[in-house]
Amino acid sequence: MLTDLFRRHSGPRGQRAPLVLVGLLLTLSLVLGQAAAGLTAPDDAAATNAAALRAQVAAAGWVTVRVDLRASEQAAAAPVVEDDLEQTVQDLLFALPAGSYDGVQRTAGSARLTLRVDPAGLDALLGSPWAATVAAADTAEMQRLAAGWYHSLVIKTDDSLWAWGLNNSGQLGDGTTADRVTPIQVLTGVAAVAAGAFHTLALKTDGSLAAWGWNFLGQLGDGTTASRHTPIQILTGVTAMSAGGWHTLAVKTDGSLWAWGWNIYGQLGDGTTTDRHTPIQVMTGVAAVSAGGWHTLVIKTDGSLWAWGDNSTGALGDDTTTNRYTPVQVLTGVAAMSAGDGFSLALKTDGSLWAWGLDQGWLGDGTTANRLTPVQVMTGVAAVSAGSSHALALKTDGSLWAWGSNFFGEIGDGTTTWRYTPVQVLTGVAAVSAGNYDTLAIKTTGSLWAWGWNIYGELGDGSTTDSPTPVPVVGFEGPPTTSDADFTVTNVSLNPSAPLAGGTFNASITVKNRGTQAGNPGRLRVWTNQPQTQSCNAPGDTEINLADLPAGANQTVRISLPAGTAGYKTLRTFIDSECLTAEPDEANNQSGKGYRVFDQPIADFAVTAIDLTPNRPAAGRTFSAAVTVKNRGTAPGDAGTLALWVDQPDVPACGAVGDAAVAVGPLAAGATRTLTLDGLPAGTAAAKSLRAFIDHTCVSTEAYDANNQRVKPYTVVP
């Protein structure tokens, strides 16, 4: 089932996390070497990935990330054992700012974990010595489902690939040409999937690319034109791919783009109109790809968007209708894109959605006029997907919007009426894919839904009946719904944050009912310094009975715990009655918190709050920042200097123009001090970030380096 996969979409502090700027997500983290194979990306790709993550967290205040742990030298020379991995996890979590993360999930034995972080947590993760790679967790998820022309695909949490729908050319990959009206398993060890008109691609966790289905134009890339009914390997060292109508694209670990298949309109981008039956290199420095019916879109590592191929309807966006056989630049500052049949969509880093090309309603601008250059359609968008003649936009609040043709109910609004502007279809959506005349969507509950044309069973509901409203896919209905109450731990904070050996400390734990009905969470159990397989009732463990919670309500409890001996530890919290939970989202019930117990009192300074006056500064003016600093340690100390870095997208050097600093002075253990810095320059109108950091000459010498800083996203208005 997909349940575990989509639990990763829960946001910090109990927010259900739709994919924010998942548009980055279509292929970006795979492209940047963050695929399940753990491939290494070039430095410029890594920088682009970091910028994309920061844009996402600035837009929504959180981001769900997948972290590949960095193996120790000893582990690299020998099999990695669970204790080593667990210690690495504890080290990584300990270095994150208190309260900056939650929802930690890792399978025993796995060197990968997912968690949700706020801006401070993301910055700490990106610089963590224990993180080999950090990527948007939802990127792979976005490519874990694909709607082709008449067939559909999805990858389960165990990396098995399932397929259903039309199979006349073997595009399902099960060795037959029999259509399937419910999902069947095809492969294992799959990281991402893509569907063309009648062929399929699978990127495996080892970085190899497999293809199968129709091959009349060489779109499989095996040097023949023979269709394949089972997967065959085409390339290795692949980080992203895209299947167009009849051509195929792949990006390798070095950022090189390779293309093959039909080329009548120059959609391969090699300067010719010659079909290619094996991959040829087209360009370098590529971060993301999308193959349309007859044209191609590419995002380079600098965020620029390039296009080539058929341009008869303006799908390339270069203000002409001239076909292009080599790449032409269209836009800058692009986070994601999707190529349809004769039209294109692009999501910019500010969350705005742009469209161009053929328009019979599928550009979403309220007209039927073709657009030769991009026009803005929406704001606040997280992900996009272009079908043959309809389009989808997933907004940052998890709502799904659709527009375009609606012959068979592919919009999903219960009608067959064409929509020339976006209409809302669903809420609580995590990922989407637009097919020919059908649509797939995964909800944050883990359930998979489909709607639209179903003549070949592409909806996967066991029938061949069209549906203008979403229907569940058989076998992917999500977690049981015996109770509509859904309890989860959303935040854990420690006081003091650096407990003293032999003493005690307090844990403040927030529980939320994210369901639709009231209910009783039962007991909250707290396990101190315990490994992954901890059973209840170990020494030092504590429990407390929780009160009934209305739907959407929070409850925070405070528990005193023994610190024990000095060292790195983990605090685990779990909601259950007798060490076993009966409510739907079991994995969501628990949360891990890394911390360290010290053998002597220490001071621990942290920025706990930033307030701006005004909240939205005007361009060219100044503003003030009230910054609160707290000593969360067990000993008094001098916090040194509070430095403010104004409008810094990446890790800056101190002393840049507009930066400010002020002495904090001594603080007793547990004491706070708020300092106001006036006259900060707003600069130009844009989305920006203010970074506050306690240090001495830009280098901190106190215990919790990562806790010293806090990031405040803000917007400078014209």
C-alpha positions in Angstrom: 0.0 0.0 0.0 1.0 3.6 -0.4 0.2 4.5 3.2 3.7 4.8 4.4 4.8 6.9 1.4 2.2 9.5 1.9 2.6 9.8 5.6 5.7 11.7 4.7 3.5 14.5 3.5 2.5 15.7 7.1 3.8 19.1 7.8 5.5 20.4 10.9 3.4 21.3 13.9 0.6 19.1 12.6 0.0 20.7 9.2 -0.9 18.1 6.6 1.8 18.8 4.0 0.7 19.2 0.5 3.5 19.4 -1.9 4.8 22.9 -1.8 6.6 23.8 -5.0 6.5 20.1 -5.8 6.8 21.5 -9.2 10.4 21.5 -8.4 9.6 18.1 -7.8 8.7 16.6 -11.1 12.2 15.4 -11.6 14.5 17.8 -9.7 15.7 15.8 -6.8 16.3 12.7 -9.0 18.1 14.9 -11.5 20.2 16.4 -8.8 21.5 13.1 -7.7 19.0 12.6 -4.9 17.5 9.5 -6.3 17.2 6.2 -4.4 20.5 5.1 -5.9 22.2 7.8 -3.8 24.0 9.2 -6.9 26.3 12.2 -6.6 25.4 15.4 -8.3 27.6 18.2 -9.7 28.2 21.2 -7.4 25.9 23.5 -9.5 23.1 20.9 -9.4 23.5 20.7 -5.6 23.3 24.5 -5.4 20.2 24.5 -7.5 18.7 21.8 -5.2 19.4 23.9 -2.1 17.9 27.0 -3.7 14.8 25.0 -4.7 14.4 23.7 -1.1 14.8 27.2 0.3 12.2 28.6 -2.0 9.8 25.9 -0.9 10.3 26.4 2.8 10.1 30.2 2.4 6.8 29.8 0.6 5.1 27.6 3.2 7.2 27.6 6.3 8.1 23.9 6.0 9.4 21.3 3.6 9.3 17.5 3.7 12.8 16.2 2.9 14.5 12.9 2.3 18.0 12.6 3.8 20.6 10.0 2.8 22.9 9.5 5.8 26.6 9.8 5.3 28.3 6.5 6.1 31.3 6.6 8.4 34.7 5.5 7.1 34.4 2.3 9.1 30.9 1.7 7.7 32.1 2.4 4.2 34.6 -0.5 4.5 32.2 -3.0 6.1 28.5 -3.7 6.1 26.5 -1.0 7.8 24.8 -2.2 11.0 21.7 -0.8 12.6 23.5 0.6 15.7 25.8 2.7 13.4 22.8 4.0 11.5 20.9 4.8 14.6 23.8 6.7 16.1 24.2 8.7 12.9 20.5 9.6 13.0 20.9 10.7 16.6 23.9 12.8 15.7 22.0 14.4 12.8 18.9 15.2 14.8 20.9 16.5 17.8 22.5 19.2 15.6 19.1 20.5 14.3 17.5 23.5 16.1 15.0 22.5 18.8 11.5 22.6 17.5 12.7 22.9 13.9 11.7 19.4 12.7 9.2 16.6 13.3 7.7 13.5 11.7 11.0 11.6 11.6 10.6 8.3 9.8 13.2 5.6 9.0 12.9 1.9 8.5 15.4 -0.2 10.5 18.5 -0.9 8.5 17.8 2.0 6.1 20.4 4.7 5.5 17.6 7.1 4.5 15.1 9.0 6.6 12.3 11.5 6.0 11.4 14.4 8.2 9.7 17.8 8.0 11.8 20.9 8.7 11.2 24.6 9.0 13.7 27.1 7.6 16.2 26.8 10.4 16.0 23.0 10.3 16.6 23.0 6.5 19.6 25.2 6.8 21.1 23.0 9.4 20.4 19.9 7.4 22.0 21.3 4.2 25.2 21.9 6.2 25.0 18.7 8.3 28.1 16.5 8.2 25.9 13.5 8.7 23.7 14.1 5.6 25.2 12.9 2.3 22.2 14.3 0.3 19.1 16.3 1.2 16.2 16.4 -1.3 12.5 17.2 -1.4 10.9 14.0 -0.3 8.0 14.5 -2.7 10.0 14.6 -5.9 10.3 10.9 -6.2 6.7 10.7 -5.1 5.6 12.9 -7.9 7.2 10.5 -10.3 5.8 7.5 -8.4 2.6 7.8 -10.5 2.2 8.4 -14.2 -0.8 8.5 -16.5 -0.1 7.6 -20.1 -2.5 7.9 -23.0 -4.5 4.9 -22.0 -2.5 3.2 -19.2 -1.6 4.1 -15.7 1.3 3.3 -13.3 2.2 3.7 -9.6 5.1 2.7 -7.4 4.3 1.4 -3.9 6.3 2.1 -0.8 8.3 -1.1 -1.2 9.4 0.2 -4.6 7.3 -2.3 -6.5 5.8 -1.0 -9.8 2.1 -1.6 -10.6 0.3 -1.0 -13.9 -3.1 -1.2 -15.5 -5.1 -0.1 -18.5 -4.5 -0.6 -22.2 -1.8 -3.2 -23.0 -2.0 -3.6 -26.8 1.8 -2.9 -27.3 2.9 -4.5 -24.0 3.1 -1.1 -22.3 2.1 -2.7 -19.0 5.2 -4.8 -19.0 3.7 -8.0 -17.8 4.7 -10.1 -20.8 1.2 -10.1 -22.3 -1.0 -7.8 -24.5 -4.0 -8.3 -22.3 -5.7 -5.1 -20.9 -6.0 -4.9 -17.1 -8.8 -3.1 -15.3 -7.0 -3.4 -11.9 -3.3 -2.9 -11.0 -0.9 -5.8 -11.5 2.7 -5.9 -10.3 5.4 -5.5 -13.0 8.8 -4.7 -11.4 10.6 -4.3 -8.0 13.3 -1.9 -7.0 11.8 1.1 -8.9 12.5 4.7 -8.0 10.5 6.6 -10.6 8.2 5.9 -13.5 7.1 7.7 -16.7 4.4 6.9 -19.3 4.4 7.9 -23.0 1.6 7.3 -25.4 2.2 3.6 -25.7 5.5 3.0 -23.9 6.7 3.0 -20.4 10.0 4.0 -18.6 11.1 2.9 -15.1 14.1 4.3 -13.3 15.4 1.7 -10.9 17.0 2.3 -7.6 20.4 1.3 -8.9 20.2 4.1 -11.5 19.5 1.9 -14.5 16.7 2.9 -17.0 14.3 0.2 -18.3 11.8 0.6 -21.1 9.0 -1.4 -22.7 5.9 -1.1 -24.9 5.5 0.2 -28.5 8.8 0.8 -30.3 7.9 1.5 -33.9 9.8 4.9 -33.9 12.7 3.7 -31.7 11.3 5.3 -28.5 12.6 2.4 -26.4 16.1 3.2 -27.4 17.4 -0.4 -27.7 18.5 0.0 -31.4 15.5 -1.7 -32.8 11.9 -0.9 -33.7 10.5 -4.1 -32.1 8.0 -3.6 -29.3 8.8 -5.1 -26.0 6.3 -6.7 -23.7 8.7 -6.9 -20.7 11.2 -4.4 -19.4 14.7 -4.2 -21.1 17.6 -2.1 -19.8 18.6 0.9 -21.9 21.0 3.1 -19.9 22.8 3.2 -16.5 23.7 6.1 -14.3 20.4 7.8 -15.0 18.9 10.3 -12.5 15.7 11.4 -14.3 13.7 10.6 -17.4 10.5 11.6 -19.3 8.4 9.8 -21.8 6.8 11.9 -24.6 4.2 10.8 -27.1 6.8 9.0 -29.2 10.2 10.2 -28.0 12.1 9.7 -24.8 14.5 11.8 -22.6 17.0 10.8 -19.9 19.4 12.8 -17.7 22.6 11.2 -16.5 24.4 11.9 -13.2 26.7 14.4 -14.9 23.8 16.5 -16.0 24.0 15.4 -19.7 20.7 15.1 -21.5 20.1 12.1 -23.9 17.2 11.7 -26.3 15.8 9.1 -28.8 12.7 8.1 -30.7 10.6 10.1 -33.2 12.2 13.4 -34.4 10.0 14.6 -37.2 9.6 18.1 -35.6 13.1 18.2 -34.1 11.8 17.2 -30.6 15.1 15.4 -29.9 17.0 18.7 -30.1 20.0 17.4 -32.0 19.6 19.8 -34.9 18.0 17.2 -37.2 14.7 15.6 -38.0 16.2 12.1 -38.1 14.6 9.5 -35.8 17.1 7.9 -33.3 16.8 4.4 -32.2 19.5 4.7 -29.6 20.2 7.6 -27.1 22.2 10.6 -28.4 23.5 13.4 -26.3 21.8 16.8 -26.7 23.0 19.2 -24.0 24.7 19.4 -20.6 23.9 21.2 -17.3 20.3 19.8 -17.2 18.3 19.7 -14.0 14.8 18.6 -15.1 13.1 17.4 -18.3 9.5 17.0 -19.7 8.6 15.4 -23.0 5.4 16.5 -24.6 3.6 15.0 -27.6 5.8 16.7 -30.1 8.0 19.1 -28.2 10.5 19.1 -25.3 11.0 21.3 -22.2 14.2 21.4 -20.1 15.2 23.3 -17.0 18.9 23.8 -16.6 20.7 24.0 -13.3 20.6 27.8 -13.4 16.8 27.7 -13.4 16.5 28.7 -17.1 13.8 27.0 -19.2 14.7 25.8 -22.7 12.4 24.3 -25.4 12.5 22.7 -28.9 10.5 20.7 -31.3 7.0 21.4 -32.8 6.0 25.1 -32.5 3.1 25.3 -34.8 0.8 26.3 -31.9 3.4 28.3 -30.0 4.2 25.5 -27.6 7.8 26.6 -27.3 6.9 30.1 -26.0 9.6 32.0 -28.1 7.0 34.3 -29.7 7.1 32.4 -33.0 5.5 29.5 -34.7 8.8 28.2 -36.1 9.8 24.7 -35.3 13.1 24.6 -33.4 15.6 21.7 -33.9 17.9 22.9 -31.2 17.2 24.4 -27.7 15.9 28.0 -27.4 15.7 29.8 -24.0 12.2 30.7 -22.9 12.2 31.8 -19.2 14.4 32.2 -16.2 13.6 31.4 -12.5 11.7 28.3 -13.3 11.2 25.6 -10.7 9.2 23.0 -12.7 7.4 22.5 -16.0 5.2 20.1 -17.9 4.8 19.7 -21.6 1.4 18.7 -23.0 0.2 18.1 -26.5 0.8 21.5 -28.2 1.0 23.5 -25.0 3.3 24.1 -22.1 3.1 24.9 -18.3 5.9 26.4 -16.2 6.0 26.9 -12.4 8.3 29.7 -11.3 10.1 29.8 -8.0 7.7 32.3 -6.6 4.8 29.8 -7.0 3.3 31.5 -10.1 2.0 29.3 -12.9 2.5 30.3 -16.6 1.1 28.7 -19.7 1.5 29.1 -23.5 0.8 27.3 -26.8 -2.4 25.8 -28.1 -5.4 27.1 -26.3 -8.9 25.6 -26.5 -9.3 26.1 -22.8 -6.2 24.2 -21.6 -4.1 27.3 -20.9 -6.6 28.3 -18.2 -6.5 32.0 -19.0 -10.2 32.3 -19.8 -9.7 32.5 -23.6 -9.3 30.2 -26.5 -6.5 32.3 -28.1 -3.1 30.6 -28.7 -0.3 32.2 -26.8 3.1 32.5 -28.3 4.7 33.7 -25.1 3.9 32.7 -21.5 0.9 34.2 -19.7 0.3 34.0 -16.0 -2.6 31.7 -14.9 -2.4 31.3 -11.1 -0.3 31.9 -8.0 0.4 29.8 -4.9 1.0 26.7 -7.0 2.9 23.7 -5.8 2.9 21.2 -8.7 1.7 21.1 -12.4 0.9 18.4 -14.9 -0.1 18.8 -18.5 -2.2 16.1 -20.2 -3.1 15.9 -23.8 -5.7 18.6 -23.6 -6.3 19.3 -19.9 -4.1 20.6 -17.1 -3.7 20.2 -13.4 -2.3 22.5 -10.7 -1.8 21.5 -7.1 -1.8 24.5 -4.8 0.3 24.9 -1.7 -2.8 24.3 0.5 -3.2 20.8 -1.0 -6.2 21.8 -3.2 -6.3 20.4 -6.8 -7.4 22.6 -9.6 -8.1 21.6 -13.2 -9.1 23.1 -16.6 -9.3 22.3 -20.3 -11.2 19.7 -22.2 -13.7 17.6 -20.3 -15.1 15.2 -22.9 -15.0 12.2 -20.6 -14.9 13.9 -17.1 -11.2 14.2 -17.0 -11.5 17.5 -15.0 -13.2 15.6 -12.2 -15.8 18.2 -11.3 -18.8 15.9 -11.9 -19.5 17.3 -15.3 -18.4 17.0 -19.0 -18.3 20.8 -19.4 -15.1 22.3 -20.7 -13.4 24.7 -18.3 -11.5 27.7 -19.6 -10.3 28.8 -16.1 -9.2 26.6 -13.2 -11.9 24.9 -11.1 -11.3 23.2 -7.7 -11.6 19.4 -7.7 -10.2 18.0 -4.5 -8.5 18.9 -1.3 -5.8 17.1 0.6 -3.9 16.1 -2.5 -0.2 15.0 -2.4 0.6 14.3 -6.1 -1.1 14.3 -9.5 -0.6 13.2 -13.1 -2.7 14.1 -16.2 -3.1 11.5 -18.9 -4.8 11.7 -22.3 -8.4 11.9 -21.1 -7.9 10.8 -17.5 -6.3 12.0 -14.3 -4.6 10.3 -11.3 -4.2 11.8 -7.8 -2.8 10.6 -4.6 -4.3 12.1 -1.4 -2.3 12.8 1.8 -4.1 9.8 3.4 -2.2 7.5 1.0 -5.2 6.7 -1.2 -5.0 6.7 -5.0 -7.9 8.2 -7.1 -8.6 8.3 -10.8 -11.3 9.8 -13.0 -12.1 10.5 -16.7 -12.0 8.1 -19.6 -12.0 4.4 -18.7 -12.5 2.5 -22.0 -9.5 0.3 -21.3 -9.6 0.2 -17.5 -7.1 3.0 -17.1 -8.9 4.2 -13.9 -8.1 0.9 -12.2 -11.4 0.6 -10.4 -12.2 -2.8 -11.9 -14.6 -1.4 -14.6 -14.5 0.2 -18.0 -17.0 2.9 -17.1 -16.0 6.5 -17.4 -16.2 8.6 -14.2 -16.5 12.4 -14.1 -15.7 12.3 -10.3 -12.8 10.6 -8.5 -13.0 6.9 -7.9 -10.6 4.8 -5.7 -8.1 2.6 -7.5 -8.4 -1.0 -6.4 -5.8 -2.0 -3.9 -4.8 1.6 -3.2 -7.7 2.8 -1.1 -5.3 4.0 1.7 -5.5 3.3 5.4 -8.6 1.8 7.0 -11.3 4.4 7.8 -12.7 2.6 10.9 -12.2 5.9 12.8 -12.1 9.4 11.4 -10.1 10.6 14.4 -6.3 10.7 13.5 -3.9 11.5 16.3 -0.3 12.5 15.8 2.6 14.0 17.8 3.4 17.3 16.0 6.1 18.8 18.1 8.5 17.9 20.9 10.7 20.5 22.7 13.1 20.1 25.6 13.8 22.4 28.6 16.6 22.7 29.1 17.6 21.8 25.6 21.0 20.5 26.9 20.1 18.4 30.0 22.7 17.8 32.7 23.7 14.3 33.5 22.1 12.9 36.6 19.4 15.6 36.5 16.0 15.9 35.0 14.5 17.8 32.1 11.0 18.7 30.8 9.6 17.6 27.5 6.7 19.6 26.1 4.8 17.4 23.6 2.0 18.5 21.3 -0.6 16.1 20.1 -3.1 16.9 17.4 -6.3 15.3 16.1 -5.9 15.7 12.3 -9.1 13.7 11.6 -12.6 14.8 10.9 -14.2 13.5 14.1 -13.5 13.9 17.8 -11.8 11.0 19.7 -9.6 10.0 22.6 -5.9 9.4 21.8 -5.4 7.1 24.8 -2.0 7.2 26.4 1.0 9.3 25.3 4.1 7.2 26.0 7.6 8.7 26.2 10.6 6.5 25.7 13.9 8.1 26.7 17.2 7.2 25.0 15.8 4.1 23.3 16.6 2.3 20.0 14.2 1.8 17.2 12.8 -1.5 18.6 12.1 -0.2 22.1 9.3 -1.8 24.0 7.3 0.0 26.6 8.0 0.2 30.3 11.8 0.5 30.2 13.5 2.4 33.1 12.9 6.2 32.8 9.9 5.8 30.5 6.8 7.8 31.3 3.2 7.8 30.2 0.2 10.2 30.6 -3.5 9.8 29.7 -4.7 12.3 27.1 -8.1 14.0 27.1 -10.6 13.8 24.3 -9.7 16.0 21.3 -12.1 17.6 18.9 -11.2 17.4 15.2 -8.4 19.7 14.4 -7.6 20.4 18.1 -4.2 20.4 19.8 -3.2 19.3 23.3 0.2 20.0 24.8 1.5 18.1 27.8 4.6 18.6 29.9 6.5 15.6 31.3 9.5 15.5 33.6 12.1 12.9 32.6 15.5 11.6 33.9 18.5 12.8 31.9 20.6 9.8 32.8 24.2 9.6 31.8 26.0 12.0 29.4 25.9 11.3 25.7 23.8 11.5 22.5 20.2 10.2 23.0 16.8 10.0 21.4 13.5 10.8 22.9 10.6 8.9 21.3 6.9 9.7 21.8 4.1 7.4 20.9 0.3 7.5 21.2 -1.3 4.2 22.2 -3.2 2.4 24.8 -1.2 -0.8 25.6 1.9 -0.2 23.4 -0.3 -1.0 20.4 -2.3 1.6 18.5 -5.6 0.9 16.9 -6.1 4.2 15.1 -5.5 4.6 11.4 -2.1 6.2 11.0 0.2 4.2 13.2 3.5 5.6 11.9 2.1 9.1 12.3 1.6 8.5 16.0 5.2 8.6 16.9 8.0 11.2 16.7 11.7 11.1 17.5 13.7 13.9 19.0 17.5 13.8 19.1 19.3 15.5 22.1 22.5 15.4 24.1 23.0 15.1 27.8 26.1 16.9 29.1 28.3 16.0 32.0 28.6 19.6 33.2 26.3 22.7 33.0 26.6 24.6 29.7 25.0 27.7 28.2 22.9 27.1 25.1 21.8 30.2 23.2 19.1 30.2 20.6 17.1 32.7 18.5 13.5 31.9 19.4 11.5 34.6 17.6 11.8 37.3 14.9 9.1 40.0 14.5 9.3 42.6 11.7 7.9 46.1 11.7 6.3 46.5 9.2 5.6 42.8 8.3 5.8 43.6 4.6 8.4 46.4 4.1 8.1 48.7 1.2 10.8 48.7 -1.5 13.5 51.3 -0.9 12.4 51.8 2.7 13.7 50.5 6.0 12.2 48.2 8.6 12.9 46.9 12.1 13.5 43.4 13.5 12.7 42.5 17.1 14.8 39.4 17.8 14.4 37.3 20.9 17.4 35.3 22.3 17.1 32.6 25.0 19.7 30.8 27.1 18.2 27.3 27.0 21.1 25.8 28.8 21.8 25.0 32.4 24.5 27.6 33.1 24.8 31.4 32.6 26.9 32.7 29.8 27.5 35.6 27.4 25.6 35.1 24.1 28.1 37.4 22.3 26.9 39.1 19.2 23.5 38.8 17.5 24.2 39.2 13.7 21.4 39.8 11.2 21.9 38.8 7.6 19.5 40.7 5.3 18.1 39.0 2.2 20.5 36.1 2.0 19.3 33.1 -0.1 22.3 31.0 0.7 24.9 30.8 3.5 26.4 34.3 3.4 29.5 35.9 4.8 29.0 38.4 7.6 29.4 42.0 6.9 27.4 42.2 3.7 25.7 45.5 2.8 22.6 45.9 5.0 23.7 43.5 7.6 23.6 44.5 11.3 24.9 43.3 14.6 24.3 44.0 18.3 25.8 42.7 21.5 23.4 40.4 23.5 25.4 40.3 26.7 25.1 37.8 29.6 22.0 35.7 30.1 21.1 33.5 33.1 20.0 29.9 32.4 16.5 30.1 31.1 16.5 33.9 30.6 15.4 35.6 27.4 16.3 39.0 25.9 14.6 40.8 23.0 16.7 43.2 21.0 15.4 45.6 18.3 17.5 46.5 15.3 16.2 49.5 13.3 17.0 50.8 9.9 17.4 47.5 8.1 17.2 48.2 4.3 14.3 46.6 2.5 15.9 46.8 -0.9 14.0 45.8 -4.0 10.5 44.2 -4.1 10.8 40.4 -3.8 10.4 37.5 -1.5 13.3 37.5 0.9 14.7 36.0 4.1 16.1 37.5 7.2 18.7 35.3 9.1 19.5 36.0 12.7 22.5 34.3 14.2 24.3 34.4 17.5 28.0 34.2 17.1 31.4 35.7 17.6 32.8 37.1 14.3 30.6 34.8 12.3 31.9 31.6 14.0 30.1 30.2 17.0 31.9 28.6 19.8 29.0 27.6 21.9 27.5 24.1 22.1 24.6 24.1 19.7 25.9 25.7 16.6 22.8 24.9 14.5 20.4 26.3 17.2 22.0 29.7 17.0 20.2 30.8 13.9 16.6 31.4 12.8 15.2 32.4 9.4 12.3 34.7 8.9 10.8 34.7 5.4 9.2 38.0 4.4 8.1 40.0 1.3 9.2 43.4 0.2 6.3 45.0 -1.6 6.6 47.6 -4.4 
